[in-house]
Amino acid sequence: MLELKTISKVYHTGTFGGKELRAVSNANFNIADGEIVSLIGESGSGKSTIGKMILKLIPVTTGQILFDGKDITALKGGDLKEYYRHVQGVFQDPFSTYNPIFKADHIFGAIHEEFFPHVSKEEWEKKVITAIRSVGLNPEIVMNKYPHQLSGGQLQRMLIARALLLDIKFLVADEIISMLDATTRIDVLNLLADLKKRGLSILFITHDLSLGYYISDRVVILYRGHVVEMGSTEKVYHNPQHPYTKLLMAAVPRLDQKWDPTKVDLEGKDVEPGSICPYYGRCRAEGKNETCRTSVPELRELEPDHWVACFVAK
């Protein structure tokens, strides 16, 4: 369905734009039909940047994004509008998506005017009610309410309902449950799982490892804009090979054990001068050598559907 081929994003910074900030470096991964892929990494790793490039909210510096085999990086006008019929995004803060002076269901009217002007008002209202019910909401409760009168979970579901009205094939879900309470989180996750069963493909962007394990078929681990490990969720979680993935797993508190911060080595966060591997300065892996410092580790397949970018991984 969707494939990223050596995607990079470079920002020019400084007074005259003379410095470069590489937010994403040669990212490669794909998402199949009806699949949920979790994109996991700490803040600043480039997760949201990838999501925004897929949604064409920011341009790609180099590389290609293929949707159903077609490169979408240069889409404009009518072609871009058609792309948005099939690809939509839902973001972290639902309240920022709504205009507080309009009722929350105003977002459905905007979709009607832009994409379905030929559909009658009565028919469109029936479609809206069906979409709202499909995400587990009662139209009688949420319709004609202002955003401040609804909870974050209700607003997120309405955004998903809006996307469903476009008959989308692919959804970018960027930290969509990080602002929700625990019970509402499970409801939204289960909704995404149900949409997957209907054939929807989802890129689930998160920094929470437990959520990624709960929802995804495959996982992509991102560090400083580099894909360092990816593959089936079971293989990456139960047999992590990259030092960074191991660090992430070790940092997750467990209910059956008292938290011991000494077991998690968080030192050496900065990039070491002269090193090529983005993780070299932080790496404490046994077998770390000069090759790690002077060469770029590329993704290699250790076992079926399990890839790692590390020279010392076995």
C-alpha positions, 0 to 999 in steps of 0.5 A: 500500500505505502512504501518509503524509499530512502526518505530524508528530510533536511532543515536549513537553520542558522541566520542565513540557513547555512547549517543543516539539521537532518531530521530523517535520514534515508528511511526505508519501510513499507506498510501493507494493506490492512496492516498496523505498523508502529513507528517508535522512538524518543522525542526528536527522533523524526517520527512526526516528521515522517508522518507529516511527509506522508501527509504532504504537510511538509516536503520531502528533501530526497527519496520517494513515497509510493502509494499504491505504486505511485510516487506522491511527493510531487502531487499538486492540485486535483491529484493531491486532493484525490490523494487526500480522499485515501490518506488522512491523519489524526494528531496528538491534541484533538482540541487544537484541530477544532475551531472553538467558535464552531460546533464540533460537527462543523468538520463534517460540513467542510468535508461535504463542501470540499469533496462531496458537493453533489451529495444532498444535505439529507443523504450527507447527514445519514452518512455522518450519523453512520460514520459517528456510530461506526466509531462507537459514538452516539450521534444524539450525544456528540452532535451539535456540541462545541469542542469544549463540551466533549472529551478528548476521546470523543473528539479523537473519534469524531476525527476518525469518523471524518476520515472514514467519510472519505473512504480512506485506505491509510491513516496516520495516527500520530500520538493520538492517545497520549493525551487520553486517560487509560480507559479511553486509550483502550477504547481508541486502540480497539477502534483502530484494531477494528478498522484494521479488520475492515482493511484500513492500513495504519501508521501508529506513531508513538513513544510508548512501547507497550502501546506499540506491542498491543496494537501493531503487526510490525514495528519500526524503531527510529533513532535520530532520524535513522531506522535502526531496527524493524520487523514483526512486533513479536521478533523485535520485542522478544529478541531486540538486537540493536543496542538502542532497542535493548535500551528502550526495552530495559527502560520500561517499568514492570509491575512485577519488579521494583524500578531500578534506574541503575539498570538503564544506562542513559549516558552518552546521549550526544553524538560523538564528534567524527562518528558516522553511526548516529548511536555510536556515542551512546552505544555500550554494546560489547564488540563496539569497534572502529568500524562502528565509528567510521561506517554507516550501518545499513539495515540487514535481515538477521532472520525473516522479517527482522532487520537491524542496522548495527555491525555488532548485532548477531 
